Amino acid sequence: MTKLLEDVFSELSKLPEKEQNDFAQLIIEELNWDNSFSNSREALLSLAKEAETEYKTGKTKPFEEL
C-alpha cells in the first residue's frame, strides 16, 4: 500500500462509522465503474461509430430541438 493511501485510510479512520461507510461505498462504486468501463471498450466503440454514422447521414438533432 502506498504512503498516500495509508494516510487517507488513517484520516478516514477518525471519522464516524457512517461517514467511513459512505467513503467505502464511494470507493467500491468507483472501482466497479472503472472495471465496467474498461470491460466495455468494444461496446462503446461500436456505439460511437453508430452515432457518427447517424450524425453524418442527418439522423440526429441538436439538443435544443429535442
FENTA-V454363 format. One record per pair of residues at least 12 apart in sequence whose ideal C-beta (glycine too) atoms are under 10 Angstrom apart, sorted by sequence separation. I is the first residue (numbers start at 1). J is the second residue. If there is no record, write none. Layout:
I/J  I/J
This chain:
11/23  12/24  9/23  8/23  12/27  8/27
